[in-house]
Amino acid sequence: MRRASVELSGGRPNARSLYTSTSCPPGEDTARVYSEILERPVRYGGDDLDAWEKQASTMFPPWMTHDFRIMYDYFIRNGAHASGTDFAVQEHLLGHAPRPFEAFVSELARDWGK
């Protein structure tokens, strides 16, 4: 991903790049998309950040768990949508509009050998 970011940003290694989709479904809708494409149940884990932090603390150092919690809390409250400017920059760098979330999940499913 880092290499792709550098290439897409015109070779500027410290450039800020935001990659998004034409849609940004919330948790329940994300699970539904995965369920439909994988043809098996996928359940959204919910918005309980206390439970997530407890489980994540077994895999990540405390500072990382704390930072992720702040980020996830923001996403839960505000969504993870790009601004119009961010979207326009991404479209310019890619040379086309980003693909829909469903297309991304379909590609993952193919790579996973669905």
Chimera marker file (.cmm) of the C-alpha trace (Angstrom):
<marker_set name="trace">
<marker id="1" x="0.000" y="0.000" z="0.000" r="1" g="1" b="0" radius="0.5"/>
<marker id="2" x="2.829" y="2.403" z="0.828" r="1" g="1" b="0" radius="0.5"/>
<marker id="3" x="4.413" y="1.868" z="-2.583" r="1" g="1" b="0" radius="0.5"/>
<marker id="4" x="1.074" y="2.444" z="-4.303" r="1" g="1" b="0" radius="0.5"/>
<marker id="5" x="0.591" y="5.620" z="-2.253" r="1" g="1" b="0" radius="0.5"/>
<marker id="6" x="3.980" y="6.973" z="-3.312" r="1" g="1" b="0" radius="0.5"/>
<marker id="7" x="3.330" y="6.127" z="-6.956" r="1" g="1" b="0" radius="0.5"/>
<marker id="8" x="-0.156" y="7.626" z="-6.919" r="1" g="1" b="0" radius="0.5"/>
<marker id="9" x="1.089" y="10.791" z="-5.220" r="1" g="1" b="0" radius="0.5"/>
<marker id="10" x="3.566" y="11.537" z="-7.999" r="1" g="1" b="0" radius="0.5"/>
<marker id="11" x="6.580" y="10.155" z="-6.144" r="1" g="1" b="0" radius="0.5"/>
<marker id="12" x="6.117" y="12.323" z="-3.050" r="1" g="1" b="0" radius="0.5"/>
<marker id="13" x="6.713" y="9.826" z="-0.203" r="1" g="1" b="0" radius="0.5"/>
<marker id="14" x="5.262" y="12.081" z="2.513" r="1" g="1" b="0" radius="0.5"/>
<marker id="15" x="2.209" y="13.219" z="0.574" r="1" g="1" b="0" radius="0.5"/>
<marker id="16" x="-1.144" y="12.717" z="2.268" r="1" g="1" b="0" radius="0.5"/>
<marker id="17" x="-3.435" y="10.512" z="0.222" r="1" g="1" b="0" radius="0.5"/>
<marker id="18" x="-6.930" y="9.398" z="1.088" r="1" g="1" b="0" radius="0.5"/>
<marker id="19" x="-8.374" y="6.379" z="-0.662" r="1" g="1" b="0" radius="0.5"/>
<marker id="20" x="-12.094" y="5.892" z="-0.533" r="1" g="1" b="0" radius="0.5"/>
<marker id="21" x="-14.967" y="4.407" z="-2.437" r="1" g="1" b="0" radius="0.5"/>
<marker id="22" x="-17.992" y="5.823" z="-4.160" r="1" g="1" b="0" radius="0.5"/>
<marker id="23" x="-19.931" y="4.449" z="-1.189" r="1" g="1" b="0" radius="0.5"/>
<marker id="24" x="-18.999" y="4.104" z="2.465" r="1" g="1" b="0" radius="0.5"/>
<marker id="25" x="-21.545" y="1.771" z="4.082" r="1" g="1" b="0" radius="0.5"/>
<marker id="26" x="-21.907" y="1.646" z="7.877" r="1" g="1" b="0" radius="0.5"/>
<marker id="27" x="-21.168" y="-1.554" z="9.803" r="1" g="1" b="0" radius="0.5"/>
<marker id="28" x="-24.456" y="-3.410" z="9.308" r="1" g="1" b="0" radius="0.5"/>
<marker id="29" x="-24.453" y="-2.641" z="5.576" r="1" g="1" b="0" radius="0.5"/>
<marker id="30" x="-20.804" y="-3.661" z="5.256" r="1" g="1" b="0" radius="0.5"/>
<marker id="31" x="-21.628" y="-7.038" z="6.826" r="1" g="1" b="0" radius="0.5"/>
<marker id="32" x="-24.606" y="-7.419" z="4.468" r="1" g="1" b="0" radius="0.5"/>
<marker id="33" x="-22.409" y="-6.780" z="1.406" r="1" g="1" b="0" radius="0.5"/>
<marker id="34" x="-19.847" y="-9.373" z="2.552" r="1" g="1" b="0" radius="0.5"/>
<marker id="35" x="-22.656" y="-11.856" z="3.310" r="1" g="1" b="0" radius="0.5"/>
<marker id="36" x="-24.186" y="-11.445" z="-0.141" r="1" g="1" b="0" radius="0.5"/>
<marker id="37" x="-20.906" y="-11.718" z="-2.028" r="1" g="1" b="0" radius="0.5"/>
<marker id="38" x="-19.432" y="-14.543" z="0.049" r="1" g="1" b="0" radius="0.5"/>
<marker id="39" x="-22.805" y="-16.308" z="0.174" r="1" g="1" b="0" radius="0.5"/>
<marker id="40" x="-22.488" y="-17.000" z="3.878" r="1" g="1" b="0" radius="0.5"/>
<marker id="41" x="-23.428" y="-15.105" z="7.039" r="1" g="1" b="0" radius="0.5"/>
<marker id="42" x="-21.174" y="-12.257" z="8.113" r="1" g="1" b="0" radius="0.5"/>
<marker id="43" x="-22.126" y="-10.503" z="11.337" r="1" g="1" b="0" radius="0.5"/>
<marker id="44" x="-21.229" y="-6.939" z="12.243" r="1" g="1" b="0" radius="0.5"/>
<marker id="45" x="-19.324" y="-6.943" z="15.518" r="1" g="1" b="0" radius="0.5"/>
<marker id="46" x="-21.063" y="-3.843" z="16.818" r="1" g="1" b="0" radius="0.5"/>
<marker id="47" x="-19.919" y="-0.516" z="18.195" r="1" g="1" b="0" radius="0.5"/>
<marker id="48" x="-18.865" y="-1.660" z="21.682" r="1" g="1" b="0" radius="0.5"/>
<marker id="49" x="-15.399" y="-0.127" z="21.842" r="1" g="1" b="0" radius="0.5"/>
<marker id="50" x="-14.810" y="-1.359" z="25.409" r="1" g="1" b="0" radius="0.5"/>
<marker id="51" x="-15.196" y="-4.979" z="24.244" r="1" g="1" b="0" radius="0.5"/>
<marker id="52" x="-13.094" y="-4.278" z="21.143" r="1" g="1" b="0" radius="0.5"/>
<marker id="53" x="-10.331" y="-2.654" z="23.194" r="1" g="1" b="0" radius="0.5"/>
<marker id="54" x="-10.226" y="-5.597" z="25.622" r="1" g="1" b="0" radius="0.5"/>
<marker id="55" x="-9.904" y="-8.092" z="22.760" r="1" g="1" b="0" radius="0.5"/>
<marker id="56" x="-7.451" y="-5.929" z="20.767" r="1" g="1" b="0" radius="0.5"/>
<marker id="57" x="-5.196" y="-5.442" z="23.797" r="1" g="1" b="0" radius="0.5"/>
<marker id="58" x="-4.177" y="-9.100" z="23.437" r="1" g="1" b="0" radius="0.5"/>
<marker id="59" x="-2.701" y="-8.345" z="19.991" r="1" g="1" b="0" radius="0.5"/>
<marker id="60" x="-1.569" y="-4.710" z="20.001" r="1" g="1" b="0" radius="0.5"/>
<marker id="61" x="0.553" y="-2.569" z="22.322" r="1" g="1" b="0" radius="0.5"/>
<marker id="62" x="-1.447" y="-0.196" z="24.556" r="1" g="1" b="0" radius="0.5"/>
<marker id="63" x="-0.552" y="2.931" z="22.575" r="1" g="1" b="0" radius="0.5"/>
<marker id="64" x="-1.808" y="1.352" z="19.332" r="1" g="1" b="0" radius="0.5"/>
<marker id="65" x="-5.023" y="0.078" z="20.894" r="1" g="1" b="0" radius="0.5"/>
<marker id="66" x="-5.652" y="3.572" z="22.273" r="1" g="1" b="0" radius="0.5"/>
<marker id="67" x="-5.015" y="5.235" z="18.891" r="1" g="1" b="0" radius="0.5"/>
<marker id="68" x="-7.244" y="2.728" z="17.055" r="1" g="1" b="0" radius="0.5"/>
<marker id="69" x="-9.998" y="3.277" z="19.618" r="1" g="1" b="0" radius="0.5"/>
<marker id="70" x="-9.926" y="7.034" z="19.005" r="1" g="1" b="0" radius="0.5"/>
<marker id="71" x="-10.026" y="6.469" z="15.247" r="1" g="1" b="0" radius="0.5"/>
<marker id="72" x="-12.862" y="3.898" z="15.417" r="1" g="1" b="0" radius="0.5"/>
<marker id="73" x="-14.871" y="6.128" z="17.747" r="1" g="1" b="0" radius="0.5"/>
<marker id="74" x="-14.566" y="8.939" z="15.222" r="1" g="1" b="0" radius="0.5"/>
<marker id="75" x="-15.667" y="6.655" z="12.381" r="1" g="1" b="0" radius="0.5"/>
<marker id="76" x="-18.658" y="5.405" z="14.384" r="1" g="1" b="0" radius="0.5"/>
<marker id="77" x="-19.782" y="8.947" z="15.225" r="1" g="1" b="0" radius="0.5"/>
<marker id="78" x="-18.942" y="10.679" z="11.933" r="1" g="1" b="0" radius="0.5"/>
<marker id="79" x="-18.446" y="8.043" z="9.264" r="1" g="1" b="0" radius="0.5"/>
<marker id="80" x="-15.360" y="7.618" z="7.106" r="1" g="1" b="0" radius="0.5"/>
<marker id="81" x="-16.306" y="9.788" z="4.185" r="1" g="1" b="0" radius="0.5"/>
<marker id="82" x="-13.868" y="11.691" z="2.009" r="1" g="1" b="0" radius="0.5"/>
<marker id="83" x="-14.385" y="15.357" z="1.303" r="1" g="1" b="0" radius="0.5"/>
<marker id="84" x="-15.211" y="16.488" z="-2.214" r="1" g="1" b="0" radius="0.5"/>
<marker id="85" x="-11.633" y="17.700" z="-2.571" r="1" g="1" b="0" radius="0.5"/>
<marker id="86" x="-10.187" y="14.380" z="-1.381" r="1" g="1" b="0" radius="0.5"/>
<marker id="87" x="-12.444" y="12.500" z="-3.782" r="1" g="1" b="0" radius="0.5"/>
<marker id="88" x="-11.457" y="14.751" z="-6.716" r="1" g="1" b="0" radius="0.5"/>
<marker id="89" x="-7.739" y="14.301" z="-5.965" r="1" g="1" b="0" radius="0.5"/>
<marker id="90" x="-8.161" y="10.535" z="-5.775" r="1" g="1" b="0" radius="0.5"/>
<marker id="91" x="-10.079" y="10.470" z="-9.052" r="1" g="1" b="0" radius="0.5"/>
<marker id="92" x="-7.344" y="12.554" z="-10.710" r="1" g="1" b="0" radius="0.5"/>
<marker id="93" x="-4.566" y="10.286" z="-9.393" r="1" g="1" b="0" radius="0.5"/>
<marker id="94" x="-6.370" y="7.116" z="-10.470" r="1" g="1" b="0" radius="0.5"/>
<marker id="95" x="-7.484" y="8.511" z="-13.806" r="1" g="1" b="0" radius="0.5"/>
<marker id="96" x="-11.047" y="7.341" z="-13.117" r="1" g="1" b="0" radius="0.5"/>
<marker id="97" x="-13.603" y="7.307" z="-10.337" r="1" g="1" b="0" radius="0.5"/>
<marker id="98" x="-12.907" y="4.875" z="-7.507" r="1" g="1" b="0" radius="0.5"/>
<marker id="99" x="-14.821" y="1.625" z="-7.707" r="1" g="1" b="0" radius="0.5"/>
<marker id="100" x="-17.819" y="0.965" z="-5.479" r="1" g="1" b="0" radius="0.5"/>
<marker id="101" x="-17.323" y="-0.859" z="-2.179" r="1" g="1" b="0" radius="0.5"/>
<marker id="102" x="-19.187" y="-3.866" z="-3.570" r="1" g="1" b="0" radius="0.5"/>
<marker id="103" x="-16.648" y="-4.188" z="-6.410" r="1" g="1" b="0" radius="0.5"/>
<marker id="104" x="-13.805" y="-4.111" z="-3.873" r="1" g="1" b="0" radius="0.5"/>
<marker id="105" x="-15.419" y="-6.889" z="-1.820" r="1" g="1" b="0" radius="0.5"/>
<marker id="106" x="-16.053" y="-8.946" z="-4.978" r="1" g="1" b="0" radius="0.5"/>
<marker id="107" x="-12.374" y="-8.688" z="-5.873" r="1" g="1" b="0" radius="0.5"/>
<marker id="108" x="-11.353" y="-9.731" z="-2.363" r="1" g="1" b="0" radius="0.5"/>
<marker id="109" x="-13.700" y="-12.716" z="-2.557" r="1" g="1" b="0" radius="0.5"/>
<marker id="110" x="-12.090" y="-13.812" z="-5.840" r="1" g="1" b="0" radius="0.5"/>
<marker id="111" x="-8.621" y="-13.441" z="-4.309" r="1" g="1" b="0" radius="0.5"/>
<marker id="112" x="-9.726" y="-15.456" z="-1.284" r="1" g="1" b="0" radius="0.5"/>
<marker id="113" x="-10.914" y="-18.221" z="-3.588" r="1" g="1" b="0" radius="0.5"/>
<marker id="114" x="-14.531" y="-17.811" z="-2.540" r="1" g="1" b="0" radius="0.5"/>
<link id1="1" id2="2" r="1" g="1" b="0" radius="0.2"/>
<link id1="2" id2="3" r="1" g="1" b="0" radius="0.2"/>
<link id1="3" id2="4" r="1" g="1" b="0" radius="0.2"/>
<link id1="4" id2="5" r="1" g="1" b="0" radius="0.2"/>
<link id1="5" id2="6" r="1" g="1" b="0" radius="0.2"/>
<link id1="6" id2="7" r="1" g="1" b="0" radius="0.2"/>
<link id1="7" id2="8" r="1" g="1" b="0" radius="0.2"/>
<link id1="8" id2="9" r="1" g="1" b="0" radius="0.2"/>
<link id1="9" id2="10" r="1" g="1" b="0" radius="0.2"/>
<link id1="10" id2="11" r="1" g="1" b="0" radius="0.2"/>
<link id1="11" id2="12" r="1" g="1" b="0" radius="0.2"/>
<link id1="12" id2="13" r="1" g="1" b="0" radius="0.2"/>
<link id1="13" id2="14" r="1" g="1" b="0" radius="0.2"/>
<link id1="14" id2="15" r="1" g="1" b="0" radius="0.2"/>
<link id1="15" id2="16" r="1" g="1" b="0" radius="0.2"/>
<link id1="16" id2="17" r="1" g="1" b="0" radius="0.2"/>
<link id1="17" id2="18" r="1" g="1" b="0" radius="0.2"/>
<link id1="18" id2="19" r="1" g="1" b="0" radius="0.2"/>
<link id1="19" id2="20" r="1" g="1" b="0" radius="0.2"/>
<link id1="20" id2="21" r="1" g="1" b="0" radius="0.2"/>
<link id1="21" id2="22" r="1" g="1" b="0" radius="0.2"/>
<link id1="22" id2="23" r="1" g="1" b="0" radius="0.2"/>
<link id1="23" id2="24" r="1" g="1" b="0" radius="0.2"/>
<link id1="24" id2="25" r="1" g="1" b="0" radius="0.2"/>
<link id1="25" id2="26" r="1" g="1" b="0" radius="0.2"/>
<link id1="26" id2="27" r="1" g="1" b="0" radius="0.2"/>
<link id1="27" id2="28" r="1" g="1" b="0" radius="0.2"/>
<link id1="28" id2="29" r="1" g="1" b="0" radius="0.2"/>
<link id1="29" id2="30" r="1" g="1" b="0" radius="0.2"/>
<link id1="30" id2="31" r="1" g="1" b="0" radius="0.2"/>
<link id1="31" id2="32" r="1" g="1" b="0" radius="0.2"/>
<link id1="32" id2="33" r="1" g="1" b="0" radius="0.2"/>
<link id1="33" id2="34" r="1" g="1" b="0" radius="0.2"/>
<link id1="34" id2="35" r="1" g="1" b="0" radius="0.2"/>
<link id1="35" id2="36" r="1" g="1" b="0" radius="0.2"/>
<link id1="36" id2="37" r="1" g="1" b="0" radius="0.2"/>
<link id1="37" id2="38" r="1" g="1" b="0" radius="0.2"/>
<link id1="38" id2="39" r="1" g="1" b="0" radius="0.2"/>
<link id1="39" id2="40" r="1" g="1" b="0" radius="0.2"/>
<link id1="40" id2="41" r="1" g="1" b="0" radius="0.2"/>
<link id1="41" id2="42" r="1" g="1" b="0" radius="0.2"/>
<link id1="42" id2="43" r="1" g="1" b="0" radius="0.2"/>
<link id1="43" id2="44" r="1" g="1" b="0" radius="0.2"/>
<link id1="44" id2="45" r="1" g="1" b="0" radius="0.2"/>
<link id1="45" id2="46" r="1" g="1" b="0" radius="0.2"/>
<link id1="46" id2="47" r="1" g="1" b="0" radius="0.2"/>
<link id1="47" id2="48" r="1" g="1" b="0" radius="0.2"/>
<link id1="48" id2="49" r="1" g="1" b="0" radius="0.2"/>
<link id1="49" id2="50" r="1" g="1" b="0" radius="0.2"/>
<link id1="50" id2="51" r="1" g="1" b="0" radius="0.2"/>
<link id1="51" id2="52" r="1" g="1" b="0" radius="0.2"/>
<link id1="52" id2="53" r="1" g="1" b="0" radius="0.2"/>
<link id1="53" id2="54" r="1" g="1" b="0" radius="0.2"/>
<link id1="54" id2="55" r="1" g="1" b="0" radius="0.2"/>
<link id1="55" id2="56" r="1" g="1" b="0" radius="0.2"/>
<link id1="56" id2="57" r="1" g="1" b="0" radius="0.2"/>
<link id1="57" id2="58" r="1" g="1" b="0" radius="0.2"/>
<link id1="58" id2="59" r="1" g="1" b="0" radius="0.2"/>
<link id1="59" id2="60" r="1" g="1" b="0" radius="0.2"/>
<link id1="60" id2="61" r="1" g="1" b="0" radius="0.2"/>
<link id1="61" id2="62" r="1" g="1" b="0" radius="0.2"/>
<link id1="62" id2="63" r="1" g="1" b="0" radius="0.2"/>
<link id1="63" id2="64" r="1" g="1" b="0" radius="0.2"/>
<link id1="64" id2="65" r="1" g="1" b="0" radius="0.2"/>
<link id1="65" id2="66" r="1" g="1" b="0" radius="0.2"/>
<link id1="66" id2="67" r="1" g="1" b="0" radius="0.2"/>
<link id1="67" id2="68" r="1" g="1" b="0" radius="0.2"/>
<link id1="68" id2="69" r="1" g="1" b="0" radius="0.2"/>
<link id1="69" id2="70" r="1" g="1" b="0" radius="0.2"/>
<link id1="70" id2="71" r="1" g="1" b="0" radius="0.2"/>
<link id1="71" id2="72" r="1" g="1" b="0" radius="0.2"/>
<link id1="72" id2="73" r="1" g="1" b="0" radius="0.2"/>
<link id1="73" id2="74" r="1" g="1" b="0" radius="0.2"/>
<link id1="74" id2="75" r="1" g="1" b="0" radius="0.2"/>
<link id1="75" id2="76" r="1" g="1" b="0" radius="0.2"/>
<link id1="76" id2="77" r="1" g="1" b="0" radius="0.2"/>
<link id1="77" id2="78" r="1" g="1" b="0" radius="0.2"/>
<link id1="78" id2="79" r="1" g="1" b="0" radius="0.2"/>
<link id1="79" id2="80" r="1" g="1" b="0" radius="0.2"/>
<link id1="80" id2="81" r="1" g="1" b="0" radius="0.2"/>
<link id1="81" id2="82" r="1" g="1" b="0" radius="0.2"/>
<link id1="82" id2="83" r="1" g="1" b="0" radius="0.2"/>
<link id1="83" id2="84" r="1" g="1" b="0" radius="0.2"/>
<link id1="84" id2="85" r="1" g="1" b="0" radius="0.2"/>
<link id1="85" id2="86" r="1" g="1" b="0" radius="0.2"/>
<link id1="86" id2="87" r="1" g="1" b="0" radius="0.2"/>
<link id1="87" id2="88" r="1" g="1" b="0" radius="0.2"/>
<link id1="88" id2="89" r="1" g="1" b="0" radius="0.2"/>
<link id1="89" id2="90" r="1" g="1" b="0" radius="0.2"/>
<link id1="90" id2="91" r="1" g="1" b="0" radius="0.2"/>
<link id1="91" id2="92" r="1" g="1" b="0" radius="0.2"/>
<link id1="92" id2="93" r="1" g="1" b="0" radius="0.2"/>
<link id1="93" id2="94" r="1" g="1" b="0" radius="0.2"/>
<link id1="94" id2="95" r="1" g="1" b="0" radius="0.2"/>
<link id1="95" id2="96" r="1" g="1" b="0" radius="0.2"/>
<link id1="96" id2="97" r="1" g="1" b="0" radius="0.2"/>
<link id1="97" id2="98" r="1" g="1" b="0" radius="0.2"/>
<link id1="98" id2="99" r="1" g="1" b="0" radius="0.2"/>
<link id1="99" id2="100" r="1" g="1" b="0" radius="0.2"/>
<link id1="100" id2="101" r="1" g="1" b="0" radius="0.2"/>
<link id1="101" id2="102" r="1" g="1" b="0" radius="0.2"/>
<link id1="102" id2="103" r="1" g="1" b="0" radius="0.2"/>
<link id1="103" id2="104" r="1" g="1" b="0" radius="0.2"/>
<link id1="104" id2="105" r="1" g="1" b="0" radius="0.2"/>
<link id1="105" id2="106" r="1" g="1" b="0" radius="0.2"/>
<link id1="106" id2="107" r="1" g="1" b="0" radius="0.2"/>
<link id1="107" id2="108" r="1" g="1" b="0" radius="0.2"/>
<link id1="108" id2="109" r="1" g="1" b="0" radius="0.2"/>
<link id1="109" id2="110" r="1" g="1" b="0" radius="0.2"/>
<link id1="110" id2="111" r="1" g="1" b="0" radius="0.2"/>
<link id1="111" id2="112" r="1" g="1" b="0" radius="0.2"/>
<link id1="112" id2="113" r="1" g="1" b="0" radius="0.2"/>
<link id1="113" id2="114" r="1" g="1" b="0" radius="0.2"/>
</marker_set>
